[in-house]
Amino acid sequence: MTKEDLVHKLDNMDPGASLTVPEDVLAQMFGEVTLSYELQEALRRIADFALEHRCTFSFHEHEGAVPCFQKDDVF
């Protein structure tokens, strides 16, 4: 998946819908090797990107967690 693919998916999601993206794929899209709480700037860039597409971004750093975008249900 490319960043353009992600933009298309986020922009076309129904309100309240969610989309998970594998951590390694998302990290690569934003120029990182991996995601972690220590990389606050990278997580902030992803969260800002999500907001640009009317979504919220969540990431929980523990084994098996998958980064998730959720479409805001208020436009």
PQR file with spaces between the fields and no chain letter, atoms N, CA, C, O and H, PARSE charges and radii, in Angstrom:
ATOM       1  N    MET     1       0.845   -1.175    0.000 -0.4000 1.5000
ATOM       2  CA   MET     1       0.000    0.000    0.000 -0.0000 2.0000
ATOM       3  C    MET     1       0.891    1.239    0.000  0.5500 1.7000
ATOM       4  O    MET     1       1.898    1.303    0.705 -0.5500 1.4000
ATOM       5  N    THR     2       0.501    2.204   -0.795 -0.4000 1.5000
ATOM       6  CA   THR     2       1.231    3.475   -0.847 -0.0000 2.0000
ATOM       7  C    THR     2       0.456    4.523   -0.055  0.5500 1.7000
ATOM       8  O    THR     2      -0.685    4.302    0.350 -0.5500 1.4000
ATOM       9  H    THR     2      -0.317    2.153   -1.368  0.4000 1.0000
ATOM      10  N    LYS     3       1.094    5.652    0.154 -0.4000 1.5000
ATOM      11  CA   LYS     3       0.435    6.746    0.855 -0.0000 2.0000
ATOM      12  C    LYS     3      -0.790    7.219    0.069  0.5500 1.7000
ATOM      13  O    LYS     3      -1.807    7.574    0.664 -0.5500 1.4000
ATOM      14  H    LYS     3       2.021    5.831   -0.175  0.4000 1.0000
ATOM      15  N    GLU     4      -0.699    7.225   -1.260 -0.4000 1.5000
ATOM      16  CA   GLU     4      -1.834    7.616   -2.097 -0.0000 2.0000
ATOM      17  C    GLU     4      -2.993    6.629   -1.939  0.5500 1.7000
ATOM      18  O    GLU     4      -4.155    7.035   -1.906 -0.5500 1.4000
ATOM      19  H    GLU     4       0.128    6.937   -1.744  0.4000 1.0000
ATOM      20  N    ASP     5      -2.677    5.331   -1.842 -0.4000 1.5000
ATOM      21  CA   ASP     5      -3.715    4.319   -1.597 -0.0000 2.0000
ATOM      22  C    ASP     5      -4.402    4.586   -0.263  0.5500 1.7000
ATOM      23  O    ASP     5      -5.624    4.495   -0.150 -0.5500 1.4000
ATOM      24  H    ASP     5      -1.733    5.002   -1.868  0.4000 1.0000
ATOM      25  N    LEU     6      -3.597    4.915    0.745 -0.4000 1.5000
ATOM      26  CA   LEU     6      -4.145    5.192    2.071 -0.0000 2.0000
ATOM      27  C    LEU     6      -5.055    6.413    2.027  0.5500 1.7000
ATOM      28  O    LEU     6      -6.139    6.397    2.609 -0.5500 1.4000
ATOM      29  H    LEU     6      -2.604    4.989    0.653  0.4000 1.0000
ATOM      30  N    VAL     7      -4.627    7.469    1.343 -0.4000 1.5000
ATOM      31  CA   VAL     7      -5.450    8.671    1.206 -0.0000 2.0000
ATOM      32  C    VAL     7      -6.792    8.301    0.581  0.5500 1.7000
ATOM      33  O    VAL     7      -7.840    8.713    1.078 -0.5500 1.4000
ATOM      34  H    VAL     7      -3.746    7.482    0.870  0.4000 1.0000
ATOM      35  N    HIS     8      -6.769    7.541   -0.486 -0.4000 1.5000
ATOM      36  CA   HIS     8      -8.002    7.147   -1.170 -0.0000 2.0000
ATOM      37  C    HIS     8      -8.921    6.363   -0.231  0.5500 1.7000
ATOM      38  O    HIS     8     -10.125    6.614   -0.181 -0.5500 1.4000
ATOM      39  H    HIS     8      -5.917    7.206   -0.890  0.4000 1.0000
ATOM      40  N    LYS     9      -8.351    5.421    0.507 -0.4000 1.5000
ATOM      41  CA   LYS     9      -9.158    4.616    1.422 -0.0000 2.0000
ATOM      42  C    LYS     9      -9.748    5.473    2.536  0.5500 1.7000
ATOM      43  O    LYS     9     -10.927    5.341    2.863 -0.5500 1.4000
ATOM      44  H    LYS     9      -7.373    5.218    0.467  0.4000 1.0000
ATOM      45  N    LEU    10      -8.932    6.351    3.120 -0.4000 1.5000
ATOM      46  CA   LEU    10      -9.423    7.197    4.215 -0.0000 2.0000
ATOM      47  C    LEU    10     -10.513    8.147    3.731  0.5500 1.7000
ATOM      48  O    LEU    10     -11.525    8.337    4.406 -0.5500 1.4000
ATOM      49  H    LEU    10      -7.974    6.458    2.854  0.4000 1.0000
ATOM      50  N    ASP    11     -10.304    8.736    2.571 -0.4000 1.5000
ATOM      51  CA   ASP    11     -11.276    9.703    2.049 -0.0000 2.0000
ATOM      52  C    ASP    11     -12.603    9.056    1.670  0.5500 1.7000
ATOM      53  O    ASP    11     -13.628    9.737    1.617 -0.5500 1.4000
ATOM      54  H    ASP    11      -9.482    8.583    2.023  0.4000 1.0000
ATOM      55  N    ASN    12     -12.598    7.760    1.407 -0.4000 1.5000
ATOM      56  CA   ASN    12     -13.814    7.078    0.975 -0.0000 2.0000
ATOM      57  C    ASN    12     -14.444    6.182    2.041  0.5500 1.7000
ATOM      58  O    ASN    12     -15.365    5.421    1.744 -0.5500 1.4000
ATOM      59  H    ASN    12     -11.765    7.208    1.450  0.4000 1.0000
ATOM      60  N    MET    13     -13.958    6.266    3.264 -0.4000 1.5000
ATOM      61  CA   MET    13     -14.534    5.464    4.345 -0.0000 2.0000
ATOM      62  C    MET    13     -15.844    6.074    4.819  0.5500 1.7000
ATOM      63  O    MET    13     -16.022    7.291    4.782 -0.5500 1.4000
ATOM      64  H    MET    13     -13.210    6.884    3.504  0.4000 1.0000
ATOM      65  N    ASP    14     -16.751    5.224    5.260 -0.4000 1.5000
ATOM      66  CA   ASP    14     -18.001    5.681    5.846 -0.0000 2.0000
ATOM      67  C    ASP    14     -17.743    6.213    7.256  0.5500 1.7000
ATOM      68  O    ASP    14     -16.824    5.745    7.928 -0.5500 1.4000
ATOM      69  H    ASP    14     -16.606    4.235    5.290  0.4000 1.0000
ATOM      70  N    PRO    15     -18.536    7.178    7.711 -0.5600 1.5000
ATOM      71  CA   PRO    15     -18.387    7.686    9.077  0.2800 2.0000
ATOM      72  C    PRO    15     -18.459    6.554   10.096  0.5500 1.7000
ATOM      73  O    PRO    15     -19.342    5.699   10.026 -0.5500 1.4000
ATOM      74  N    GLY    16     -17.535    6.555   11.031 -0.4000 1.5000
ATOM      75  CA   GLY    16     -17.476    5.529   12.062 -0.0000 2.0000
ATOM      76  C    GLY    16     -16.699    4.284   11.680  0.5500 1.7000
ATOM      77  O    GLY    16     -16.410    3.452   12.540 -0.5500 1.4000
ATOM      78  H    GLY    16     -16.818    7.249   11.088  0.4000 1.0000
ATOM      79  N    ALA    17     -16.352    4.137   10.401 -0.4000 1.5000
ATOM      80  CA   ALA    17     -15.606    2.960    9.943 -0.0000 2.0000
ATOM      81  C    ALA    17     -14.146    3.067   10.382  0.5500 1.7000
ATOM      82  O    ALA    17     -13.641    4.160   10.640 -0.5500 1.4000
ATOM      83  H    ALA    17     -16.587    4.813    9.702  0.4000 1.0000
ATOM      84  N    SER    18     -13.487    1.929   10.462 -0.4000 1.5000
ATOM      85  CA   SER    18     -12.071    1.937   10.824 -0.0000 2.0000
ATOM      86  C    SER    18     -11.256    1.157    9.799  0.5500 1.7000
ATOM      87  O    SER    18     -11.768    0.294    9.085 -0.5500 1.4000
ATOM      88  H    SER    18     -13.897    1.041   10.252  0.4000 1.0000
ATOM      89  N    LEU    19      -9.991    1.488    9.755 -0.4000 1.5000
ATOM      90  CA   LEU    19      -9.052    0.856    8.828 -0.0000 2.0000
ATOM      91  C    LEU    19      -7.757    0.596    9.568  0.5500 1.7000
ATOM      92  O    LEU    19      -7.163    1.522   10.120 -0.5500 1.4000
ATOM      93  H    LEU    19      -9.575    2.188   10.335  0.4000 1.0000
ATOM      94  N    THR    20      -7.312   -0.645    9.588 -0.4000 1.5000
ATOM      95  CA   THR    20      -6.022   -0.969   10.192 -0.0000 2.0000
ATOM      96  C    THR    20      -4.976   -1.051    9.095  0.5500 1.7000
ATOM      97  O    THR    20      -5.258   -1.452    7.966 -0.5500 1.4000
ATOM      98  H    THR    20      -7.794   -1.398    9.140  0.4000 1.0000
ATOM      99  N    VAL    21      -3.763   -0.661    9.456 -0.4000 1.5000
ATOM     100  CA   VAL    21      -2.639   -0.688    8.521 -0.0000 2.0000
ATOM     101  C    VAL    21      -1.477   -1.355    9.246  0.5500 1.7000
ATOM     102  O    VAL    21      -1.144   -0.951   10.360 -0.5500 1.4000
ATOM     103  H    VAL    21      -3.534   -0.336   10.373  0.4000 1.0000
ATOM     104  N    PRO    22      -0.854   -2.362    8.649 -0.5600 1.5000
ATOM     105  CA   PRO    22       0.281   -3.000    9.305  0.2800 2.0000
ATOM     106  C    PRO    22       1.333   -1.956    9.719  0.5500 1.7000
ATOM     107  O    PRO    22       1.645   -1.031    8.968 -0.5500 1.4000
ATOM     108  N    GLU    23       1.856   -2.131   10.910 -0.4000 1.5000
ATOM     109  CA   GLU    23       2.802   -1.166   11.477 -0.0000 2.0000
ATOM     110  C    GLU    23       3.992   -0.903   10.563  0.5500 1.7000
ATOM     111  O    GLU    23       4.377    0.250   10.368 -0.5500 1.4000
ATOM     112  H    GLU    23       1.603   -2.882   11.519  0.4000 1.0000
ATOM     113  N    ASP    24       4.576   -1.953   10.003 -0.4000 1.5000
ATOM     114  CA   ASP    24       5.756   -1.766    9.160 -0.0000 2.0000
ATOM     115  C    ASP    24       5.422   -0.992    7.882  0.5500 1.7000
ATOM     116  O    ASP    24       6.235   -0.195    7.413 -0.5500 1.4000
ATOM     117  H    ASP    24       4.264   -2.890   10.161  0.4000 1.0000
ATOM     118  N    VAL    25       4.247   -1.217    7.323 -0.4000 1.5000
ATOM     119  CA   VAL    25       3.820   -0.512    6.108 -0.0000 2.0000
ATOM     120  C    VAL    25       3.612    0.969    6.421  0.5500 1.7000
ATOM     121  O    VAL    25       4.065    1.838    5.675 -0.5500 1.4000
ATOM     122  H    VAL    25       3.587   -1.864    7.704  0.4000 1.0000
ATOM     123  N    LEU    26       2.924    1.251    7.529 -0.4000 1.5000
ATOM     124  CA   LEU    26       2.660    2.634    7.913 -0.0000 2.0000
ATOM     125  C    LEU    26       3.959    3.368    8.247  0.5500 1.7000
ATOM     126  O    LEU    26       4.139    4.521    7.857 -0.5500 1.4000
ATOM     127  H    LEU    26       2.556    0.545    8.135  0.4000 1.0000
ATOM     128  N    ALA    27       4.849    2.710    8.957 -0.4000 1.5000
ATOM     129  CA   ALA    27       6.137    3.325    9.294 -0.0000 2.0000
ATOM     130  C    ALA    27       6.892    3.702    8.024  0.5500 1.7000
ATOM     131  O    ALA    27       7.431    4.804    7.925 -0.5500 1.4000
ATOM     132  H    ALA    27       4.703    1.773    9.274  0.4000 1.0000
ATOM     133  N    GLN    28       6.932    2.803    7.063 -0.4000 1.5000
ATOM     134  CA   GLN    28       7.638    3.064    5.811 -0.0000 2.0000
ATOM     135  C    GLN    28       7.024    4.241    5.055  0.5500 1.7000
ATOM     136  O    GLN    28       7.752    5.042    4.467 -0.5500 1.4000
ATOM     137  H    GLN    28       6.495    1.907    7.143  0.4000 1.0000
ATOM     138  N    MET    29       5.690    4.356    5.063 -0.4000 1.5000
ATOM     139  CA   MET    29       5.015    5.471    4.386 -0.0000 2.0000
ATOM     140  C    MET    29       5.468    6.823    4.925  0.5500 1.7000
ATOM     141  O    MET    29       5.529    7.810    4.192 -0.5500 1.4000
ATOM     142  H    MET    29       5.099    3.706    5.541  0.4000 1.0000
ATOM     143  N    PHE    30       5.784    6.853    6.212 -0.4000 1.5000
ATOM     144  CA   PHE    30       6.152    8.103    6.861 -0.0000 2.0000
ATOM     145  C    PHE    30       7.654    8.203    7.143  0.5500 1.7000
ATOM     146  O    PHE    30       8.085    8.991    7.985 -0.5500 1.4000
ATOM     147  H    PHE    30       5.735    6.051    6.808  0.4000 1.0000
ATOM     148  N    GLY    31       8.437    7.401    6.435 -0.4000 1.5000
ATOM     149  CA   GLY    31       9.890    7.508    6.506 -0.0000 2.0000
ATOM     150  C    GLY    31      10.522    6.995    7.780  0.5500 1.7000
ATOM     151  O    GLY    31      11.598    7.453    8.163 -0.5500 1.4000
ATOM     152  H    GLY    31       8.087    6.761    5.751  0.4000 1.0000
ATOM     153  N    GLU    32       9.876    6.053    8.444 -0.4000 1.5000
ATOM     154  CA   GLU    32      10.402    5.477    9.676 -0.0000 2.0000
ATOM     155  C    GLU    32      10.679    3.990    9.472  0.5500 1.7000
ATOM     156  O    GLU    32      10.143    3.370    8.553 -0.5500 1.4000
ATOM     157  H    GLU    32       9.002    5.681    8.133  0.4000 1.0000
ATOM     158  N    VAL    33      11.515    3.428   10.334 -0.4000 1.5000
ATOM     159  CA   VAL    33      11.800    2.001   10.282 -0.0000 2.0000
ATOM     160  C    VAL    33      10.726    1.235   11.043  0.5500 1.7000
ATOM     161  O    VAL    33      10.297    0.160   10.622 -0.5500 1.4000
ATOM     162  H    VAL    33      11.950    3.931   11.080  0.4000 1.0000
ATOM     163  N    THR    34      10.298    1.797   12.164 -0.4000 1.5000
ATOM     164  CA   THR    34       9.274    1.198   13.004 -0.0000 2.0000
ATOM     165  C    THR    34       8.524    2.309   13.726  0.5500 1.7000
ATOM     166  O    THR    34       8.943    3.466   13.693 -0.5500 1.4000
ATOM     167  H    THR    34      10.646    2.670   12.506  0.4000 1.0000
ATOM     168  N    LEU    35       7.430    1.967   14.369 -0.4000 1.5000
ATOM     169  CA   LEU    35       6.691    2.944   15.168 -0.0000 2.0000
ATOM     170  C    LEU    35       6.847    2.595   16.635  0.5500 1.7000
ATOM     171  O    LEU    35       6.852    1.421   17.006 -0.5500 1.4000
ATOM     172  H    LEU    35       7.090    1.027   14.396  0.4000 1.0000
ATOM     173  N    SER    36       6.973    3.609   17.460 -0.4000 1.5000
ATOM     174  CA   SER    36       7.029    3.409   18.899 -0.0000 2.0000
ATOM     175  C    SER    36       6.669    4.707   19.592  0.5500 1.7000
ATOM     176  O    SER    36       6.673    5.775   18.981 -0.5500 1.4000
ATOM     177  H    SER    36       6.969    4.563   17.158  0.4000 1.0000
ATOM     178  N    TYR    37       6.355    4.602   20.886 -0.4000 1.5000
ATOM     179  CA   TYR    37       6.033    5.794   21.665 -0.0000 2.0000
ATOM     180  C    TYR    37       7.222    6.751   21.735  0.5500 1.7000
ATOM     181  O    TYR    37       7.046    7.949   21.958 -0.5500 1.4000
ATOM     182  H    TYR    37       6.352    3.734   21.383  0.4000 1.0000
ATOM     183  N    GLU    38       8.423    6.225   21.546 -0.4000 1.5000
ATOM     184  CA   GLU    38       9.634    7.071   21.580 -0.0000 2.0000
ATOM     185  C    GLU    38       9.722    7.976   20.358  0.5500 1.7000
ATOM     186  O    GLU    38      10.441    8.975   20.383 -0.5500 1.4000
ATOM     187  H    GLU    38       8.566    5.252   21.365  0.4000 1.0000
ATOM     188  N    LEU    39       9.011    7.647   19.305 -0.4000 1.5000
ATOM     189  CA   LEU    39       9.021    8.440   18.073 -0.0000 2.0000
ATOM     190  C    LEU    39       7.801    9.357   18.037  0.5500 1.7000
ATOM     191  O    LEU    39       6.977    9.272   17.127 -0.5500 1.4000
ATOM     192  H    LEU    39       8.427    6.835   19.285  0.4000 1.0000
ATOM     193  N    GLN    40       7.696   10.222   19.023 -0.4000 1.5000
ATOM     194  CA   GLN    40       6.531   11.095   19.150 -0.0000 2.0000
ATOM     195  C    GLN    40       6.319   11.967   17.916  0.5500 1.7000
ATOM     196  O    GLN    40       5.178   12.200   17.518 -0.5500 1.4000
ATOM     197  H    GLN    40       8.366   10.291   19.762  0.4000 1.0000
ATOM     198  N    GLU    41       7.393   12.449   17.308 -0.4000 1.5000
ATOM     199  CA   GLU    41       7.258   13.302   16.118 -0.0000 2.0000
ATOM     200  C    GLU    41       6.625   12.522   14.966  0.5500 1.7000
ATOM     201  O    GLU    41       5.761   13.045   14.264 -0.5500 1.4000
ATOM     202  H    GLU    41       8.320   12.260   17.631  0.4000 1.0000
ATOM     203  N    ALA    42       7.048   11.287   14.772 -0.4000 1.5000
ATOM     204  CA   ALA    42       6.470   10.462   13.708 -0.0000 2.0000
ATOM     205  C    ALA    42       4.992   10.185   13.981  0.5500 1.7000
ATOM     206  O    ALA    42       4.168   10.268   13.071 -0.5500 1.4000
ATOM     207  H    ALA    42       7.750   10.862   15.342  0.4000 1.0000
ATOM     208  N    LEU    43       4.657    9.858   15.221 -0.4000 1.5000
ATOM     209  CA   LEU    43       3.260    9.604   15.557 -0.0000 2.0000
ATOM     210  C    LEU    43       2.419   10.870   15.390  0.5500 1.7000
ATOM     211  O    LEU    43       1.261   10.797   14.979 -0.5500 1.4000
ATOM     212  H    LEU    43       5.327    9.790   15.960  0.4000 1.0000
ATOM     213  N    ARG    44       2.989   12.008   15.703 -0.4000 1.5000
ATOM     214  CA   ARG    44       2.289   13.284   15.531 -0.0000 2.0000
ATOM     215  C    ARG    44       2.030   13.558   14.043  0.5500 1.7000
ATOM     216  O    ARG    44       0.952   14.023   13.675 -0.5500 1.4000
ATOM     217  H    ARG    44       3.930   12.067   16.038  0.4000 1.0000
ATOM     218  N    ARG    45       3.026   13.267   13.187 -0.4000 1.5000
ATOM     219  CA   ARG    45       2.844   13.460   11.741 -0.0000 2.0000
ATOM     220  C    ARG    45       1.724   12.571   11.208  0.5500 1.7000
ATOM     221  O    ARG    45       0.924   13.000   10.377 -0.5500 1.4000
ATOM     222  H    ARG    45       3.902   12.889   13.486  0.4000 1.0000
ATOM     223  N    ILE    46       1.673   11.339   11.688 -0.4000 1.5000
ATOM     224  CA   ILE    46       0.623   10.411   11.243 -0.0000 2.0000
ATOM     225  C    ILE    46      -0.739   10.882   11.755  0.5500 1.7000
ATOM     226  O    ILE    46      -1.722   10.845   11.014 -0.5500 1.4000
ATOM     227  H    ILE    46       2.323   10.990   12.363  0.4000 1.0000
ATOM     228  N    ALA    47      -0.808   11.321   13.004 -0.4000 1.5000
ATOM     229  CA   ALA    47      -2.065   11.819   13.567 -0.0000 2.0000
ATOM     230  C    ALA    47      -2.546   13.056   12.812  0.5500 1.7000
ATOM     231  O    ALA    47      -3.738   13.193   12.538 -0.5500 1.4000
ATOM     232  H    ALA    47      -0.009   11.352   13.605  0.4000 1.0000
ATOM     233  N    ASP    48      -1.621   13.959   12.476 -0.4000 1.5000
ATOM     234  CA   ASP    48      -1.981   15.156   11.699 -0.0000 2.0000
ATOM     235  C    ASP    48      -2.478   14.773   10.308  0.5500 1.7000
ATOM     236  O    ASP    48      -3.436   15.358    9.802 -0.5500 1.4000
ATOM     237  H    ASP    48      -0.652   13.848   12.698  0.4000 1.0000
ATOM     238  N    PHE    49      -1.829   13.800    9.700 -0.4000 1.5000
ATOM     239  CA   PHE    49      -2.252   13.280    8.392 -0.0000 2.0000
ATOM     240  C    PHE    49      -3.673   12.731    8.490  0.5500 1.7000
ATOM     241  O    PHE    49      -4.505   12.989    7.620 -0.5500 1.4000
ATOM     242  H    PHE    49      -1.051   13.326   10.111  0.4000 1.0000
ATOM     243  N    ALA    50      -3.946   11.977    9.550 -0.4000 1.5000
ATOM     244  CA   ALA    50      -5.279   11.412    9.748 -0.0000 2.0000
ATOM     245  C    ALA    50      -6.319   12.524    9.863  0.5500 1.7000
ATOM     246  O    ALA    50      -7.393   12.435    9.268 -0.5500 1.4000
ATOM     247  H    ALA    50      -3.270   11.768   10.257  0.4000 1.0000
ATOM     248  N    LEU    51      -6.003   13.559   10.619 -0.4000 1.5000
ATOM     249  CA   LEU    51      -6.940   14.672   10.789 -0.0000 2.0000
ATOM     250  C    LEU    51      -7.243   15.364    9.465  0.5500 1.7000
ATOM     251  O    LEU    51      -8.369   15.805    9.237 -0.5500 1.4000
ATOM     252  H    LEU    51      -5.130   13.630   11.102  0.4000 1.0000
ATOM     253  N    GLU    52      -6.241   15.460    8.594 -0.4000 1.5000
ATOM     254  CA   GLU    52      -6.444   16.061    7.275 -0.0000 2.0000
ATOM     255  C    GLU    52      -7.490   15.299    6.468  0.5500 1.7000
ATOM     256  O    GLU    52      -8.116   15.851    5.564 -0.5500 1.4000
ATOM     257  H    GLU    52      -5.326   15.102    8.780  0.4000 1.0000
ATOM     258  N    HIS    53      -7.667   14.030    6.807 -0.4000 1.5000
ATOM     259  CA   HIS    53      -8.605   13.175    6.082 -0.0000 2.0000
ATOM     260  C    HIS    53      -9.808   12.804    6.955  0.5500 1.7000
ATOM     261  O    HIS    53     -10.461   11.782    6.746 -0.5500 1.4000
ATOM     262  H    HIS    53      -7.158   13.581    7.541  0.4000 1.0000
ATOM     263  N    ARG    54     -10.079   13.670    7.943 -0.4000 1.5000
ATOM     264  CA   ARG    54     -11.227   13.533    8.847 -0.0000 2.0000
ATOM     265  C    ARG    54     -11.258   12.193    9.572  0.5500 1.7000
ATOM     266  O    ARG    54     -12.302   11.550    9.684 -0.5500 1.4000
ATOM     267  H    ARG    54      -9.548   14.501    8.112  0.4000 1.0000
ATOM     268  N    CYS    55     -10.094   11.791   10.058 -0.4000 1.5000
ATOM     269  CA   CYS    55      -9.975   10.543   10.802 -0.0000 2.0000
ATOM     270  C    CYS    55      -9.199   10.786   12.082  0.5500 1.7000
ATOM     271  O    CYS    55      -8.506   11.793   12.228 -0.5500 1.4000
ATOM     272  H    CYS    55      -9.246   12.314    9.967  0.4000 1.0000
ATOM     273  N    THR    56      -9.327    9.856   12.996 -0.4000 1.5000
ATOM     274  CA   THR    56      -8.456    9.844   14.163 -0.0000 2.0000
ATOM     275  C    THR    56      -7.525    8.652   14.008  0.5500 1.7000
ATOM     276  O    THR    56      -7.864    7.661   13.361 -0.5500 1.4000
ATOM     277  H    THR    56      -9.890    9.038   12.878  0.4000 1.0000
ATOM     278  N    PHE    57      -6.350    8.762   14.608 -0.4000 1.5000
ATOM     279  CA   PHE    57      -5.344    7.716   14.508 -0.0000 2.0000
ATOM     280  C    PHE    57      -5.065    7.181   15.896  0.5500 1.7000
ATOM     281  O    PHE    57      -4.912    7.954   16.842 -0.5500 1.4000
ATOM     282  H    PHE    57      -6.075    9.567   15.134  0.4000 1.0000
ATOM     283  N    SER    58      -4.997    5.864   16.028 -0.4000 1.5000
ATOM     284  CA   SER    58      -4.619    5.272   17.310 -0.0000 2.0000
ATOM     285  C    SER    58      -3.513    4.246   17.087  0.5500 1.7000
ATOM     286  O    SER    58      -3.473    3.530   16.086 -0.5500 1.4000
ATOM     287  H    SER    58      -5.121    5.236   15.260  0.4000 1.0000
ATOM     288  N    PHE    59      -2.628    4.212   18.065 -0.4000 1.5000
ATOM     289  CA   PHE    59      -1.508    3.272   18.036 -0.0000 2.0000
ATOM     290  C    PHE    59      -1.204    2.885   19.466  0.5500 1.7000
ATOM     291  O    PHE    59      -0.936    3.743   20.307 -0.5500 1.4000
ATOM     292  H    PHE    59      -2.661    4.793   18.878  0.4000 1.0000
ATOM     293  N    HIS    60      -1.246    1.597   19.740 -0.4000 1.5000
ATOM     294  CA   HIS    60      -0.939    1.093   21.072 -0.0000 2.0000
ATOM     295  C    HIS    60       0.274    0.188   20.941  0.5500 1.7000
ATOM     296  O    HIS    60       0.238   -0.831   20.253 -0.5500 1.4000
ATOM     297  H    HIS    60      -1.464    0.900   19.057  0.4000 1.0000
ATOM     298  N    GLU    61       1.328    0.573   21.603 -0.4000 1.5000
ATOM     299  CA   GLU    61       2.591   -0.143   21.468 -0.0000 2.0000
ATOM     300  C    GLU    61       2.627   -1.365   22.380  0.5500 1.7000
ATOM     301  O    GLU    61       3.087   -1.291   23.519 -0.5500 1.4000
ATOM     302  H    GLU    61       1.357    1.401   22.163  0.4000 1.0000
ATOM     303  N    HIS    62       2.146   -2.464   21.872 -0.4000 1.5000
ATOM     304  CA   HIS    62       2.304   -3.749   22.540 -0.0000 2.0000
ATOM     305  C    HIS    62       2.205   -4.833   21.483  0.5500 1.7000
ATOM     306  O    HIS    62       1.719   -4.597   20.378 -0.5500 1.4000
ATOM     307  H    HIS    62       1.772   -2.523   20.946  0.4000 1.0000
ATOM     308  N    GLU    63       2.662   -5.998   21.825 -0.4000 1.5000
ATOM     309  CA   GLU    63       2.717   -7.071   20.837 -0.0000 2.0000
ATOM     310  C    GLU    63       1.349   -7.349   20.224  0.5500 1.7000
ATOM     311  O    GLU    63       0.365   -7.551   20.937 -0.5500 1.4000
ATOM     312  H    GLU    63       3.057   -6.190   22.723  0.4000 1.0000
ATOM     313  N    GLY    64       1.300   -7.356   18.918 -0.4000 1.5000
ATOM     314  CA   GLY    64       0.066   -7.653   18.217 -0.0000 2.0000
ATOM     315  C    GLY    64      -0.810   -6.447   17.921  0.5500 1.7000
ATOM     316  O    GLY    64      -1.820   -6.580   17.231 -0.5500 1.4000
ATOM     317  H    GLY    64       2.098   -7.192   18.339  0.4000 1.0000
ATOM     318  N    ALA    65      -0.450   -5.282   18.423 -0.4000 1.5000
ATOM     319  CA   ALA    65      -1.256   -4.089   18.163 -0.0000 2.0000
ATOM     320  C    ALA    65      -1.077   -3.648   16.712  0.5500 1.7000
ATOM     321  O    ALA    65       0.017   -3.744   16.156 -0.5500 1.4000
ATOM     322  H    ALA    65       0.371   -5.174   18.984  0.4000 1.0000
ATOM     323  N    VAL    66      -2.146   -3.171   16.116 -0.4000 1.5000
ATOM     324  CA   VAL    66      -2.100   -2.714   14.727 -0.0000 2.0000
ATOM     325  C    VAL    66      -2.578   -1.264   14.701  0.5500 1.7000
ATOM     326  O    VAL    66      -3.643   -0.958   15.237 -0.5500 1.4000
ATOM     327  H    VAL    66      -3.034   -3.093   16.568  0.4000 1.0000
ATOM     328  N    PRO    67      -1.800   -0.363   14.080 -0.5600 1.5000
ATOM     329  CA   PRO    67      -2.235    1.027   13.969  0.2800 2.0000
ATOM     330  C    PRO    67      -3.595    1.102   13.269  0.5500 1.7000
ATOM     331  O    PRO    67      -3.874    0.344   12.340 -0.5500 1.4000
ATOM     332  N    CYS    68      -4.429    2.029   13.734 -0.4000 1.5000
ATOM     333  CA   CYS    68      -5.793    2.098   13.240 -0.0000 2.0000
ATOM     334  C    CYS    68      -6.226    3.543   12.977  0.5500 1.7000
ATOM     335  O    CYS    68      -5.934    4.449   13.758 -0.5500 1.4000
ATOM     336  H    CYS    68      -4.202    2.645   14.489  0.4000 1.0000
ATOM     337  N    PHE    69      -6.920    3.730   11.868 -0.4000 1.5000
ATOM     338  CA   PHE    69      -7.542    5.002   11.527 -0.0000 2.0000
ATOM     339  C    PHE    69      -9.044    4.806   11.671  0.5500 1.7000
ATOM     340  O    PHE    69      -9.580    3.785   11.240 -0.5500 1.4000
ATOM     341  H    PHE    69      -7.157    2.994   11.234  0.4000 1.0000
ATOM     342  N    GLN    70      -9.730    5.775   12.273 -0.4000 1.5000
ATOM     343  CA   GLN    70     -11.182    5.697   12.358 -0.0000 2.0000
ATOM     344  C    GLN    70     -11.759    6.984   11.801  0.5500 1.7000
ATOM     345  O    GLN    70     -11.353    8.084   12.173 -0.5500 1.4000
ATOM     346  H    GLN    70      -9.295    6.605   12.623  0.4000 1.0000
ATOM     347  N    LYS    71     -12.718    6.819   10.897 -0.4000 1.5000
ATOM     348  CA   LYS    71     -13.355    7.972   10.247 -0.0000 2.0000
ATOM     349  C    LYS    71     -14.257    8.672   11.253  0.5500 1.7000
ATOM     350  O    LYS    71     -15.082    8.037   11.909 -0.5500 1.4000
ATOM     351  H    LYS    71     -13.048    5.925   10.594  0.4000 1.0000
ATOM     352  N    ASP    72     -14.091    9.987   11.370 -0.4000 1.5000
ATOM     353  CA   ASP    72     -14.954   10.766   12.236 -0.0000 2.0000
ATOM     354  C    ASP    72     -16.377   10.662   11.721  0.5500 1.7000
ATOM     355  O    ASP    72     -16.609   10.626   10.513 -0.5500 1.4000
ATOM     356  H    ASP    72     -13.420   10.503   10.837  0.4000 1.0000
ATOM     357  N    ASP    73     -17.327   10.614   12.639 -0.4000 1.5000
ATOM     358  CA   ASP    73     -18.713   10.495   12.203 -0.0000 2.0000
ATOM     359  C    ASP    73     -19.449   11.826   12.178  0.5500 1.7000
ATOM     360  O    ASP    73     -20.670   11.858   12.026 -0.5500 1.4000
ATOM     361  H    ASP    73     -17.140   10.643   13.621  0.4000 1.0000
ATOM     362  N    VAL    74     -18.708   12.934   12.328 -0.4000 1.5000
ATOM     363  CA   VAL    74     -19.294   14.266   12.227 -0.0000 2.0000
ATOM     364  C    VAL    74     -18.508   15.026   11.184  0.5500 1.7000
ATOM     365  O    VAL    74     -17.284   15.117   11.276 -0.5500 1.4000
ATOM     366  H    VAL    74     -17.716   12.908   12.452  0.4000 1.0000
ATOM     367  N    PHE    75     -19.184   15.568   10.202 -0.4000 1.5000
ATOM     368  CA   PHE    75     -18.502   16.321    9.141 -0.0000 2.0000
ATOM     369  C    PHE    75     -18.773   17.781    9.278  0.5500 1.7000
ATOM     370  O    PHE    75     -18.284   18.577    8.476 -0.5500 1.4000
ATOM     371  H    PHE    75     -20.179   15.494   10.127  0.4000 1.0000
